[in-house]
Amino acid sequence: MNWANQSHHYGIVQQVLHWTLAIAIIALFALGLWMVNLNYFSPYYRSAPDLHRSIGVLVVTAMMIRLAWKAVNPKVIPLSSHRSWEKWLAGLIHSLFYLLVLALGISGYMITTANGQPLHVFNWFSLPAIDFGIRYQEDIAGDLHEVLAWSLMALAGLHFLGALKHQFIDRDNTLSRMLPFVKQKQHN
């Protein structure tokens, strides 16, 4: 088991970050869908958004760690069987993932701090509010946050379909390179 990436396989750190972020992002999306329908009298009216915000800050932080880890590790080379359009599309999708998660974090921060209150993260620490001077900031950022979240889920669905294509149609090692403790086929 390698902690760092190799040219032919992702290391355990990248794998753990990938799968942890995937689960957390899907959970945040589900929590977001659920909590926007809570009414004022729900016992979760305040705690669900607090949880959503706190996990959101951790997700953005983990994504930044993943980017830094990626920068200091060897690049995992695409399989020789991958077509040029697949390599291009994979690169675009990965870049969009990073961009969308960062944009979701910023828009979520702008929603929370629109009235000058800080963003509290699990009562561990607070991020101070910044006055962006945007009229109707909470509403604009909220609309943007929703569009970005749906876009991220659509992109995740495309990413998932691509992984399934590689696994069951191409029958190559693309998916197994991101799975810990999975032995790769020797022909790729």
C-alpha positions, 0 to 999 in steps of 0.5 A: 500500500502506497500513501503517495500516488504512483504513475499507474495508481492513486495512493491511499491518501488520494483515494481516501480524500476522493471517497470521503469527499464524494460521500460528504458532497452527496450527503450535503446535497441531500441535507440541503434538499431536506433542510430547505423544506423545514418550517420554522417549528421543526426541531431541525430548523436551526441545527440542520443548516448549522450542520450543513455549513460546518460540513461544507467548510470541512469539504472545501478544506478537504478539497484544498488539501486534495489539490495540494496533495495532487500538486506534490504527488506524481501525476497518475498517467491515463491508461494507454487505451483511453482516447484523447477525448476521454482524457480531455473530458476527464481533465475538464470534469476534474477541474470543474469539480474543484471549481464548483466545490470552491464556488459552493463554499463561497456562495454558502459563506455569502448566504450565511454572512449576508447579515454580518454574522460569522459562520460558526463551524461546529462551535470549534471556530468561526469565520468572520463575515465580510461585507461584500456590499451586494444588495440582496446578497443572501438571495442572490448567493442562495440562488447561485448556491442551488444552481451550483449544487445541482450542477455538481450533482450532474457532474458527479453523475457524469463522472459515475457513468464514466467510471461504470463505462470504464469498468463494465464496457472497456473493462480497464483499470480506471476504477480500480486505480481509485479503489484501495486494496483492489488488485489491478488487471495486468493487461493495462 
